[in-house]
Amino acid sequence: MYCTTLLQSLLLLASASLSFSSPVWPHYSIDNEHLEVLKMRASTTVNPAAVSGVTCIDRNVNIVFHDENVAELAICGGIAGSITKCQGSPKTTVGRSASAQFTLSAATSGATINISKGRWEQCVRAARAICPTGSMKGICTGGASTGDVSFTLESPL
């Protein structure tokens, strides 16, 4: 009888400790910055025709959203503020900021880049709708003296 009571007490303690312990499955948390970025992207309009041939290179590359925005406006020597178009008619251009680097080139041989800020921003938004994280490449519809503009977003780190 004493053995049975002792065994029942041990089983009661064991089951109580299991019920109060943490869950067995892994617990994942999502960074608030990621949720804010998703909210901002959801509130902007996307024109799927602005881009083609988008390929996600590495979804795990960490490209900070702010760095991506700064690099986006750093192409062509800078298209921020009142500048509305790529200046100087380059054949290639790079926009870089910390963890983000955009590399653009005219897709047609002999063409130069004259993409407008609006078209470029639409292109990046449409590409991010396909590849929400990491590095990517694609083709912006138009934006060159003849034809389209190829781009790549990578992390230079």
C-alpha positions in Angstrom: 0.0 0.0 0.0 2.8 2.3 0.9 4.5 1.5 -2.5 1.3 2.3 -4.4 0.9 5.7 -2.7 4.5 6.5 -3.4 4.1 5.5 -7.1 0.9 7.5 -7.5 2.6 10.6 -5.9 5.6 10.3 -8.3 3.3 9.9 -11.3 1.3 13.0 -10.2 4.5 15.1 -9.8 5.8 13.9 -13.2 2.6 14.7 -15.0 2.3 18.1 -13.3 5.9 19.1 -14.3 5.2 18.0 -17.9 2.0 20.1 -18.1 3.8 23.2 -16.9 6.9 22.9 -19.0 7.4 24.8 -22.3 6.0 23.3 -25.5 8.0 20.7 -27.4 7.6 22.4 -30.8 10.0 25.2 -31.8 8.9 28.8 -31.1 9.7 31.3 -33.9 9.5 35.0 -33.5 9.2 37.6 -36.3 11.1 40.8 -36.2 8.9 43.9 -36.0 10.9 45.5 -38.8 9.8 42.7 -41.1 6.2 43.2 -40.2 6.4 46.9 -40.8 8.0 46.3 -44.2 5.2 43.9 -45.2 2.6 46.5 -44.1 4.3 49.2 -46.2 4.5 47.0 -49.2 0.9 45.9 -48.9 -0.2 49.6 -48.9 1.5 50.5 -52.2 0.2 49.6 -55.6 2.1 47.2 -57.8 2.2 47.2 -61.6 3.1 43.6 -62.6 3.8 44.8 -66.2 6.7 47.0 -64.9 9.0 44.0 -64.6 9.7 40.6 -66.3 12.0 37.7 -65.8 12.3 38.2 -62.0 14.5 35.5 -60.4 15.1 35.2 -56.6 18.8 34.6 -56.3 19.1 34.0 -52.5 16.1 34.6 -50.3 18.2 34.3 -47.2 20.6 37.2 -47.9 19.9 40.0 -45.4 19.2 43.2 -47.2 18.0 45.9 -44.8 14.9 47.7 -46.1 16.3 51.2 -45.5 19.5 50.3 -47.3 17.6 49.0 -50.2 15.6 52.3 -50.5 18.7 54.4 -50.3 20.5 52.2 -52.9 17.4 52.4 -55.1 17.7 56.2 -55.2 21.5 56.1 -55.6 21.5 54.8 -59.2 22.7 57.2 -61.9 24.7 59.2 -59.4 21.5 59.9 -57.4 17.8 60.3 -58.4 16.5 61.5 -55.0 14.7 64.7 -54.4 13.8 66.8 -57.4 15.7 64.7 -59.9 13.1 62.7 -61.8 15.2 60.7 -64.3 18.6 59.0 -64.7 21.1 61.7 -65.8 24.1 61.3 -68.1 22.8 58.4 -70.3 25.0 55.7 -68.8 25.2 52.1 -70.2 25.5 50.8 -66.6 25.0 52.2 -63.2 25.3 51.1 -59.6 23.4 52.3 -56.5 24.8 51.2 -53.2 24.1 51.6 -49.5 25.5 49.4 -46.8 23.7 46.0 -47.2 22.1 46.7 -50.6 23.5 47.2 -54.1 21.6 47.7 -57.3 23.4 47.1 -60.6 21.6 48.2 -63.8 22.5 47.9 -67.4 20.7 48.5 -70.7 19.4 45.2 -72.0 19.9 46.1 -75.6 23.5 46.5 -76.9 24.4 50.1 -77.6 21.4 51.5 -75.6 21.7 53.8 -72.6 19.8 54.0 -69.4 17.3 56.9 -69.1 14.8 55.4 -66.7 12.5 57.7 -64.7 12.3 57.6 -60.9 8.7 56.5 -61.1 9.3 53.7 -63.6 12.3 52.5 -61.5 10.3 52.5 -58.2 7.4 50.6 -59.9 9.9 48.1 -61.2 11.4 47.4 -57.8 8.0 47.2 -56.1 6.8 44.7 -58.7 10.0 42.6 -58.3 9.7 42.7 -54.5 6.1 41.3 -54.9 7.7 38.3 -56.5 10.8 38.1 -54.3 9.9 39.7 -50.9 13.3 39.0 -49.3 16.9 38.6 -50.3 18.7 39.1 -53.6 17.1 39.1 -57.0 17.4 40.0 -60.6 15.0 41.0 -63.4 14.2 43.3 -66.3 12.5 46.6 -66.0 10.1 47.2 -68.9 11.4 50.2 -70.8 13.8 52.7 -69.2 16.5 52.6 -71.8 17.1 54.6 -75.0 16.1 51.4 -76.8 14.4 48.6 -74.9 14.6 47.5 -71.3 16.9 47.8 -68.3 18.3 44.7 -66.6 18.9 44.9 -62.8 20.4 42.9 -60.0 19.9 43.5 -56.2 22.6 42.0 -54.1 24.3 42.5 -50.8 27.9 43.7 -51.2 28.8 42.6 -47.6 
